[in-house]
Amino acid sequence: MNSKYFLFGGFILMVFAQLYVPSKMILDKEKTISEGTLFRFKTAPIDPSDPFRGKYVRLNFDLQEIEKDSIEEWDYKEKGYATFEQDDQGLAVVKQISKIAPTDTKNYILAEIYKRKKSGVQQLQVSLPFDRLYMEESKALPAEKAFFESRRDSSKLTYALVYIYEGDYVLTDVMIDGWSLKTLAESRIAAEE
């Protein structure tokens, strides 16, 4: 008789966990969007050999780097906290890189930090973790074509819309000259029909 109660209790716990975990993940992302700051990260051209895998478009960003007097305390590909601000064009730039989470701002993420010397100047470079825009499968190929056409035209401003809040981030869209990549993909599909 006790084994039935034990199995039933285990079953209820399993059902609760299966509902709780995805719900918590969704609520955390919604909190990031509602309370976070929206940043525009300028994209950079990527190697066109295989940018599209499955249901996402791979993104590359203009290098996010910051000059430092000393980079010796950083290890190769060490995790660190990058805080961001907006430049005069409204694009995201790295404000600060540190080994501990900042307490004076909520606009930070945990990312891989690379150190390098360029023309004798010591720099720390941030590898942004949001490098994939997932899309519905039917929109993926038209979106890929629109993205690569925009990258060939240097007059077009292409950037990713990313909400950042206390180490969490949500990539919501990629914009090409003010147009949503998702909308451009939908219009290409409509034009082909």
Secondary structure, DSSP 8 states (H G I E B T S, - for coil): -HHHHHHHHHHHHHHHHHHHHHHHHHHHHHHHHHHSEEEEEEEE---TTS-EETTEEE-EE--EEEE-S--TT--TTEEEEEEEEE-TTS-EEEEEEESS--SS-S-EEEEEEEEEEETTEEEEEEE-S--EEE--HHHHHHHHHHHHHHHH-TTS-EEEEEEEETBEEEEEEEEETTEEHHHHHHHHHHHH-
